[in-house]
Amino acid sequence: MNWDIVEGNWKQFKGMVKAEWGKLTDDHLDVIAGKRDALAGRIQEIYGTTKEEAEEQIKKFEERNKD
């Protein structure tokens, strides 16, 4: 998954991200705006995970949603 593309098409990807991490609000998603590091930070904050756990979740998400 190319995060430059995700960032450029964030409105289309928001639904997939929200389906994966349902606790993220629309306000969170607006702040994340397709930035991978911002997504990892919000996952850590909202779900109480470590940075490594958040990164692993994002990796799995990327694998499931390859182009």
C-alpha angles and dihedrals in degrees: 000000000000109000092201087064092043091052092048092049098034095139090062094046097046092082093054091048092047090050090053097043105028095177090067110100127214087256090055090049092050090054093046090053094180097308111140095208091050090051091051091050093051092048089053092048100043100036098034094235130147121254089254092052092049091050091050091051091051091048090053090047090051092050092052092047102043116153 
